[in-house]
Amino acid sequence: MHASSTRYSVCSISDLPEGQSKGFRLSAFGPDDFFLVNQAGVIHGYRNSCPHWPGATLPLKKGDYLDESARYIVCHGHNALFEIETGRCISGPCLGERLTPLTIEVDQSGTVFILTHTASL
Ligand code: FES
């Protein structure tokens, strides 16, 4: 069976400085569908859905995906903390569960893409 995917141009890596996160949506309105984090120059991306309550969004306010130390992704629902590089919950009610990762590509010009099945976000 052939699985096709879509490649979305999301932003320039210069729009996402190291140690920061940013949310994106594919529709005109509503909460972010997914978010990216720049950790030491490596871009990680996850769906904006907490494994504690699937469908629950993580940030209290738009773009606020990291804890105060900027070392972990935080869900403000019940303060779960997730490793940036793996999406694994290391503290909170969904301990050991994972955020849903996205496949990320960065081309030579610094444009960040996500690869996804259209219906998966
Ligand atoms: S909804 Fe995310 S920790 Fe509860």
Backbone and ligand atoms as CSV (ligand in chain L), in Angstrom:
chain,resi,resn,atom,element,x,y,z
A,1,MET,N,N,0.847,-1.173,0.000
A,1,MET,CA,C,0.000,0.000,0.000
A,1,MET,C,C,0.893,1.237,0.000
A,2,HIS,N,N,0.525,2.220,-0.826
A,2,HIS,CA,C,1.327,3.417,-0.926
A,2,HIS,C,C,0.750,4.503,-0.020
A,3,ALA,N,N,1.571,5.044,0.846
A,3,ALA,CA,C,1.125,6.142,1.706
A,3,ALA,C,C,1.712,7.437,1.186
A,4,SER,N,N,0.869,8.360,0.831
A,4,SER,CA,C,1.371,9.630,0.342
A,4,SER,C,C,1.407,10.640,1.475
A,5,SER,N,N,2.330,11.561,1.398
A,5,SER,CA,C,2.417,12.593,2.419
A,5,SER,C,C,2.492,13.949,1.749
A,6,THR,N,N,2.217,14.950,2.528
A,6,THR,CA,C,2.251,16.318,2.037
A,6,THR,C,C,3.368,17.050,2.754
A,7,ARG,N,N,4.038,17.908,2.023
A,7,ARG,CA,C,5.155,18.660,2.594
A,7,ARG,C,C,4.707,20.115,2.725
A,8,TYR,N,N,4.656,20.580,3.957
A,8,TYR,CA,C,4.241,21.952,4.216
A,8,TYR,C,C,5.453,22.806,4.561
A,9,SER,N,N,5.559,23.932,3.888
A,9,SER,CA,C,6.549,24.925,4.278
A,9,SER,C,C,5.989,25.675,5.481
A,10,VAL,N,N,6.732,25.688,6.575
A,10,VAL,CA,C,6.196,26.221,7.824
A,10,VAL,C,C,6.751,27.604,8.152
A,11,CYS,N,N,8.060,27.743,8.093
A,11,CYS,CA,C,8.683,29.009,8.452
A,11,CYS,C,C,10.152,28.946,8.054
A,12,SER,N,N,10.838,30.036,8.298
A,12,SER,CA,C,12.286,30.041,8.150
A,12,SER,C,C,12.906,29.737,9.510
A,13,ILE,N,N,14.007,29.029,9.492
A,13,ILE,CA,C,14.644,28.704,10.772
A,13,ILE,C,C,15.062,29.983,11.515
A,14,SER,N,N,15.240,31.069,10.790
A,14,SER,CA,C,15.585,32.339,11.433
A,14,SER,C,C,14.411,32.908,12.241
A,15,ASP,N,N,13.197,32.410,11.964
A,15,ASP,CA,C,12.023,32.843,12.738
A,15,ASP,C,C,11.895,32.093,14.057
A,16,LEU,N,N,12.764,31.116,14.260
A,16,LEU,CA,C,12.646,30.258,15.438
A,16,LEU,C,C,14.020,30.164,16.108
A,17,PRO,N,N,14.382,31.171,16.897
A,17,PRO,CA,C,15.707,31.180,17.536
A,17,PRO,C,C,15.888,30.000,18.492
A,18,GLU,N,N,17.126,29.663,18.769
A,18,GLU,CA,C,17.434,28.570,19.687
A,18,GLU,C,C,16.784,28.813,21.044
A,19,GLY,N,N,16.238,27.744,21.615
A,19,GLY,CA,C,15.615,27.840,22.926
A,19,GLY,C,C,14.201,28.370,22.893
A,20,GLN,N,N,13.629,28.515,21.694
A,20,GLN,CA,C,12.261,29.034,21.610
A,20,GLN,C,C,11.340,28.059,20.893
A,21,SER,N,N,10.054,28.270,21.086
A,21,SER,CA,C,9.031,27.435,20.454
A,21,SER,C,C,8.051,28.326,19.715
A,22,LYS,N,N,7.335,27.702,18.811
A,22,LYS,CA,C,6.358,28.458,18.035
A,22,LYS,C,C,5.265,27.510,17.564
A,23,GLY,N,N,4.004,27.963,17.661
A,23,GLY,CA,C,2.874,27.136,17.243
A,23,GLY,C,C,2.364,27.549,15.879
A,24,PHE,N,N,1.718,26.591,15.206
A,24,PHE,CA,C,1.193,26.827,13.850
A,24,PHE,C,C,-0.147,26.129,13.718
A,25,ARG,N,N,-0.962,26.657,12.853
A,25,ARG,CA,C,-2.213,25.981,12.525
A,25,ARG,C,C,-2.375,25.951,11.026
A,26,LEU,N,N,-3.122,24.960,10.571
A,26,LEU,CA,C,-3.318,24.788,9.140
A,26,LEU,C,C,-4.602,25.451,8.671
A,27,SER,N,N,-5.482,25.793,9.600
A,27,SER,CA,C,-6.711,26.490,9.239
A,27,SER,C,C,-6.614,27.934,9.704
A,28,ALA,N,N,-7.580,28.745,9.280
A,28,ALA,CA,C,-7.515,30.182,9.563
A,28,ALA,C,C,-7.754,30.497,11.037
A,29,PHE,N,N,-8.540,29.678,11.725
A,29,PHE,CA,C,-8.918,29.986,13.093
A,29,PHE,C,C,-8.684,28.775,13.999
A,30,GLY,N,N,-8.714,29.036,15.292
A,30,GLY,CA,C,-8.616,27.945,16.259
A,30,GLY,C,C,-7.225,27.818,16.833
A,31,PRO,N,N,-7.052,26.832,17.716
A,31,PRO,CA,C,-5.751,26.651,18.359
A,31,PRO,C,C,-4.711,26.115,17.376
A,32,ASP,N,N,-3.474,26.186,17.787
A,32,ASP,CA,C,-2.391,25.636,16.964
A,32,ASP,C,C,-2.618,24.142,16.733
A,33,ASP,N,N,-2.284,23.678,15.533
A,33,ASP,CA,C,-2.340,22.251,15.241
A,33,ASP,C,C,-1.058,21.551,15.684
A,34,PHE,N,N,0.040,22.267,15.573
A,34,PHE,CA,C,1.325,21.672,15.930
A,34,PHE,C,C,2.282,22.784,16.345
A,35,PHE,N,N,3.431,22.383,16.870
A,35,PHE,CA,C,4.414,23.383,17.282
A,35,PHE,C,C,5.813,22.862,17.019
A,36,LEU,N,N,6.727,23.800,16.920
A,36,LEU,CA,C,8.140,23.495,16.699
A,36,LEU,C,C,8.951,24.059,17.852
A,37,VAL,N,N,10.052,23.395,18.152
A,37,VAL,CA,C,10.991,23.873,19.162
A,37,VAL,C,C,12.390,23.810,18.558
A,38,ASN,N,N,13.150,24.874,18.730
A,38,ASN,CA,C,14.548,24.883,18.313
A,38,ASN,C,C,15.405,24.608,19.540
A,39,GLN,N,N,15.966,23.408,19.580
A,39,GLN,CA,C,16.848,23.048,20.691
A,39,GLN,C,C,18.262,22.917,20.142
A,40,ALA,N,N,19.099,23.880,20.487
A,40,ALA,CA,C,20.507,23.878,20.056
A,40,ALA,C,C,20.638,23.706,18.540
A,41,GLY,N,N,19.753,24.353,17.815
A,41,GLY,CA,C,19.845,24.348,16.355
A,41,GLY,C,C,19.128,23.189,15.675
A,42,VAL,N,N,18.593,22.265,16.465
A,42,VAL,CA,C,17.823,21.143,15.911
A,42,VAL,C,C,16.341,21.437,16.118
A,43,ILE,N,N,15.559,21.303,15.038
A,43,ILE,CA,C,14.133,21.602,15.116
A,43,ILE,C,C,13.350,20.326,15.407
A,44,HIS,N,N,12.539,20.372,16.452
A,44,HIS,CA,C,11.653,19.267,16.823
A,44,HIS,C,C,10.215,19.745,16.668
A,45,GLY,N,N,9.348,18.852,16.243
A,45,GLY,CA,C,7.952,19.230,16.053
A,45,GLY,C,C,7.009,18.175,16.586
A,46,TYR,N,N,5.897,18.635,17.170
A,46,TYR,CA,C,4.900,17.730,17.741
A,46,TYR,C,C,3.501,18.279,17.496
A,47,ARG,N,N,2.536,17.366,17.491
A,47,ARG,CA,C,1.148,17.788,17.476
A,47,ARG,C,C,0.819,18.498,18.781
A,48,ASN,N,N,-0.074,19.461,18.690
A,48,ASN,CA,C,-0.500,20.181,19.887
A,48,ASN,C,C,-1.642,19.412,20.550
A,49,SER,N,N,-1.306,18.270,21.103
A,49,SER,CA,C,-2.299,17.403,21.739
A,49,SER,C,C,-1.616,16.650,22.867
A,50,CYS,N,N,-2.139,16.787,24.052
A,50,CYS,CA,C,-1.499,16.182,25.216
A,50,CYS,C,C,-1.896,14.713,25.351
A,51,PRO,N,N,-0.936,13.804,25.577
A,51,PRO,CA,C,-1.289,12.393,25.750
A,51,PRO,C,C,-2.113,12.129,27.005
A,52,HIS,N,N,-2.113,13.089,27.953
A,52,HIS,CA,C,-2.948,12.901,29.141
A,52,HIS,C,C,-4.422,12.908,28.751
A,53,TRP,N,N,-4.834,13.921,28.011
A,53,TRP,CA,C,-6.199,14.021,27.498
A,53,TRP,C,C,-6.077,14.296,26.010
A,54,PRO,N,N,-5.983,13.292,25.178
A,54,PRO,CA,C,-5.780,13.520,23.739
A,54,PRO,C,C,-6.789,14.516,23.181
A,55,GLY,N,N,-6.260,15.481,22.478
A,55,GLY,CA,C,-7.088,16.560,21.945
A,55,GLY,C,C,-6.947,17.832,22.768
A,56,ALA,N,N,-6.515,17.695,24.040
A,56,ALA,CA,C,-6.294,18.878,24.862
A,56,ALA,C,C,-5.031,19.582,24.382
A,57,THR,N,N,-5.105,20.886,24.218
A,57,THR,CA,C,-3.946,21.632,23.748
A,57,THR,C,C,-3.006,21.931,24.913
A,58,LEU,N,N,-1.736,22.128,24.599
A,58,LEU,CA,C,-0.732,22.272,25.652
A,58,LEU,C,C,-0.602,23.681,26.232
A,59,PRO,N,N,-0.560,24.723,25.401
A,59,PRO,CA,C,-0.174,26.024,25.965
A,59,PRO,C,C,-1.327,26.758,26.637
A,60,LEU,N,N,-0.958,27.552,27.633
A,60,LEU,CA,C,-1.926,28.436,28.281
A,60,LEU,C,C,-2.223,29.600,27.351
A,61,LYS,N,N,-1.180,30.118,26.734
A,61,LYS,CA,C,-1.368,31.164,25.740
A,61,LYS,C,C,-0.558,30.814,24.496
A,62,LYS,N,N,-0.934,31.365,23.382
A,62,LYS,CA,C,-0.367,30.982,22.095
A,62,LYS,C,C,1.171,31.052,22.110
A,63,GLY,N,N,1.792,29.982,21.646
A,63,GLY,CA,C,3.246,29.965,21.510
A,63,GLY,C,C,3.997,29.621,22.774
A,64,ASP,N,N,3.282,29.382,23.882
A,64,ASP,CA,C,3.916,29.184,25.182
A,64,ASP,C,C,4.065,27.688,25.467
A,65,TYR,N,N,5.019,27.050,24.803
A,65,TYR,CA,C,5.143,25.590,24.864
A,65,TYR,C,C,6.247,25.110,25.798
A,66,LEU,N,N,7.093,26.004,26.255
A,66,LEU,CA,C,8.231,25.574,27.074
A,66,LEU,C,C,8.059,26.022,28.522
A,67,ASP,N,N,8.684,25.278,29.430
A,67,ASP,CA,C,8.643,25.689,30.830
A,67,ASP,C,C,9.595,26.867,31.035
A,68,GLU,N,N,9.667,27.360,32.265
A,68,GLU,CA,C,10.465,28.564,32.530
A,68,GLU,C,C,11.939,28.373,32.203
A,69,SER,N,N,12.430,27.157,32.367
A,69,SER,CA,C,13.845,26.894,32.102
A,69,SER,C,C,14.121,26.741,30.604
A,70,ALA,N,N,13.068,26.584,29.810
A,70,ALA,CA,C,13.153,26.320,28.363
A,70,ALA,C,C,13.843,24.988,28.085
A,71,ARG,N,N,13.890,24.098,29.093
A,71,ARG,CA,C,14.497,22.771,28.921
A,71,ARG,C,C,13.458,21.710,28.609
A,72,TYR,N,N,12.194,22.002,28.884
A,72,TYR,CA,C,11.141,21.012,28.677
A,72,TYR,C,C,9.923,21.661,28.027
A,73,ILE,N,N,9.192,20.843,27.287
A,73,ILE,CA,C,7.866,21.231,26.816
A,73,ILE,C,C,6.918,21.039,27.996
A,74,VAL,N,N,6.001,21.964,28.186
A,74,VAL,CA,C,5.066,21.857,29.305
A,74,VAL,C,C,3.630,21.887,28.792
A,75,CYS,N,N,2.800,21.056,29.403
A,75,CYS,CA,C,1.357,21.149,29.177
A,75,CYS,C,C,0.775,21.866,30.386
A,76,HIS,N,N,0.099,22.963,30.148
A,76,HIS,CA,C,-0.427,23.752,31.250
A,76,HIS,C,C,-1.714,23.169,31.826
A,77,GLY,N,N,-2.252,22.113,31.160
A,77,GLY,CA,C,-3.456,21.478,31.715
A,77,GLY,C,C,-3.202,20.990,33.127
A,78,HIS,N,N,-2.166,20.143,33.292
A,78,HIS,CA,C,-1.833,19.598,34.609
A,78,HIS,C,C,-0.322,19.553,34.789
A,79,ASN,N,N,0.373,20.465,34.107
A,79,ASN,CA,C,1.813,20.677,34.293
A,79,ASN,C,C,2.689,19.480,33.944
A,80,ALA,N,N,2.288,18.675,32.983
A,80,ALA,CA,C,3.173,17.613,32.515
A,80,ALA,C,C,4.382,18.228,31.818
A,81,LEU,N,N,5.547,17.609,32.030
A,81,LEU,CA,C,6.772,18.043,31.356
A,81,LEU,C,C,7.213,16.967,30.374
A,82,PHE,N,N,7.671,17.385,29.204
A,82,PHE,CA,C,8.079,16.467,28.147
A,82,PHE,C,C,9.491,16.822,27.678
A,83,GLU,N,N,10.278,15.791,27.393
A,83,GLU,CA,C,11.596,16.034,26.811
A,83,GLU,C,C,11.426,16.639,25.421
A,84,ILE,N,N,12.208,17.660,25.128
A,84,ILE,CA,C,12.095,18.320,23.824
A,84,ILE,C,C,12.511,17.365,22.705
A,85,GLU,N,N,13.570,16.595,22.929
A,85,GLU,CA,C,14.117,15.778,21.838
A,85,GLU,C,C,13.325,14.501,21.570
A,86,THR,N,N,12.572,14.008,22.560
A,86,THR,CA,C,11.834,12.753,22.368
A,86,THR,C,C,10.322,12.912,22.501
A,87,GLY,N,N,9.872,13.967,23.165
A,87,GLY,CA,C,8.446,14.123,23.432
A,87,GLY,C,C,7.942,13.244,24.555
A,88,ARG,N,N,8.852,12.568,25.263
A,88,ARG,CA,C,8.453,11.668,26.347
A,88,ARG,C,C,8.148,12.456,27.620
A,89,CYS,N,N,7.054,12.109,28.267
A,89,CYS,CA,C,6.669,12.777,29.509
A,89,CYS,C,C,7.557,12.266,30.644
A,90,ILE,N,N,8.223,13.211,31.339
A,90,ILE,CA,C,9.117,12.819,32.427
A,90,ILE,C,C,8.584,13.262,33.790
A,91,SER,N,N,7.454,13.979,33.778
A,91,SER,CA,C,6.841,14.404,35.034
A,91,SER,C,C,5.393,14.759,34.759
A,92,GLY,N,N,4.491,14.305,35.642
A,92,GLY,CA,C,3.092,14.654,35.464
A,92,GLY,C,C,2.209,13.433,35.292
A,93,PRO,N,N,0.936,13.654,34.996
A,93,PRO,CA,C,-0.045,12.565,35.012
A,93,PRO,C,C,0.070,11.573,33.856
A,94,CYS,N,N,0.845,11.916,32.824
A,94,CYS,CA,C,0.993,10.982,31.691
A,94,CYS,C,C,2.438,10.492,31.590
A,95,LEU,N,N,3.059,10.305,32.754
A,95,LEU,CA,C,4.452,9.869,32.843
A,95,LEU,C,C,4.738,8.698,31.903
A,96,GLY,N,N,5.776,8.842,31.079
A,96,GLY,CA,C,6.188,7.776,30.164
A,96,GLY,C,C,5.484,7.800,28.819
A,97,GLU,N,N,4.382,8.525,28.712
A,97,GLU,CA,C,3.700,8.635,27.421
A,97,GLU,C,C,4.410,9.701,26.590
A,98,ARG,N,N,4.027,9.768,25.315
A,98,ARG,CA,C,4.762,10.659,24.408
A,98,ARG,C,C,3.830,11.565,23.618
A,99,LEU,N,N,4.335,12.751,23.340
A,99,LEU,CA,C,3.698,13.613,22.336
A,99,LEU,C,C,3.844,12.950,20.971
A,100,THR,N,N,2.980,13.311,20.035
A,100,THR,CA,C,3.050,12.748,18.691
A,100,THR,C,C,4.034,13.562,17.852
A,101,PRO,N,N,5.135,12.925,17.427
A,101,PRO,CA,C,6.158,13.681,16.697
A,101,PRO,C,C,5.774,13.924,15.240
A,102,LEU,N,N,6.328,14.970,14.686
A,102,LEU,CA,C,6.188,15.273,13.262
A,102,LEU,C,C,7.534,15.047,12.588
A,103,THR,N,N,7.484,14.727,11.319
A,103,THR,CA,C,8.720,14.624,10.551
A,103,THR,C,C,9.075,16.007,10.020
A,104,ILE,N,N,10.280,16.434,10.365
A,104,ILE,CA,C,10.738,17.787,10.039
A,104,ILE,C,C,11.871,17.710,9.027
A,105,GLU,N,N,11.861,18.636,8.102
A,105,GLU,CA,C,12.989,18.807,7.178
A,105,GLU,C,C,13.369,20.284,7.168
A,106,VAL,N,N,14.639,20.550,7.087
A,106,VAL,CA,C,15.117,21.926,6.908
A,106,VAL,C,C,15.989,21.923,5.665
A,107,ASP,N,N,15.633,22.736,4.666
A,107,ASP,CA,C,16.430,22.708,3.435
A,107,ASP,C,C,17.636,23.648,3.543
A,108,GLN,N,N,18.417,23.702,2.499
A,108,GLN,CA,C,19.673,24.460,2.553
A,108,GLN,C,C,19.458,25.957,2.736
A,109,SER,N,N,18.275,26.435,2.329
A,109,SER,CA,C,18.000,27.864,2.498
A,109,SER,C,C,17.497,28.182,3.899
A,110,GLY,N,N,17.279,27.141,4.734
A,110,GLY,CA,C,16.800,27.354,6.096
A,110,GLY,C,C,15.287,27.324,6.206
A,111,THR,N,N,14.594,26.921,5.153
A,111,THR,CA,C,13.142,26.776,5.240
A,111,THR,C,C,12.805,25.472,5.966
A,112,VAL,N,N,11.880,25.581,6.936
A,112,VAL,CA,C,11.477,24.421,7.729
A,112,VAL,C,C,10.193,23.850,7.130
A,113,PHE,N,N,10.180,22.542,6.905
A,113,PHE,CA,C,9.015,21.842,6.361
A,113,PHE,C,C,8.569,20.786,7.351
A,114,ILE,N,N,7.256,20.503,7.354
A,114,ILE,CA,C,6.784,19.289,8.004
A,114,ILE,C,C,6.239,18.370,6.916
A,115,LEU,N,N,6.442,17.092,7.121
A,115,LEU,CA,C,5.890,16.079,6.223
A,115,LEU,C,C,4.770,15.396,6.977
A,116,THR,N,N,3.594,15.369,6.394
A,116,THR,CA,C,2.475,14.776,7.110
A,116,THR,C,C,1.440,14.245,6.140
A,117,HIS,N,N,0.668,13.287,6.640
A,117,HIS,CA,C,-0.527,12.883,5.914
A,117,HIS,C,C,-1.555,13.976,6.145
A,118,THR,N,N,-2.254,14.366,5.125
A,118,THR,CA,C,-3.159,15.508,5.204
A,118,THR,C,C,-4.128,15.381,6.365
A,119,ALA,N,N,-4.631,14.182,6.596
A,119,ALA,CA,C,-5.676,14.021,7.605
A,119,ALA,C,C,-5.119,13.820,9.003
A,120,SER,N,N,-3.794,13.828,9.172
A,120,SER,CA,C,-3.242,13.454,10.471
A,120,SER,C,C,-3.083,14.610,11.428
A,121,LEU,N,N,-3.319,15.841,10.990
A,121,LEU,CA,C,-3.181,16.975,11.915
A,121,LEU,C,C,-4.530,17.554,12.277
L,1,FES,S1,S,-4.066,17.760,29.763
L,1,FES,FE1,FE,-1.884,17.861,29.594
L,1,FES,S2,S,-1.187,17.294,31.554
L,1,FES,FE2,FE,-3.342,17.049,31.671
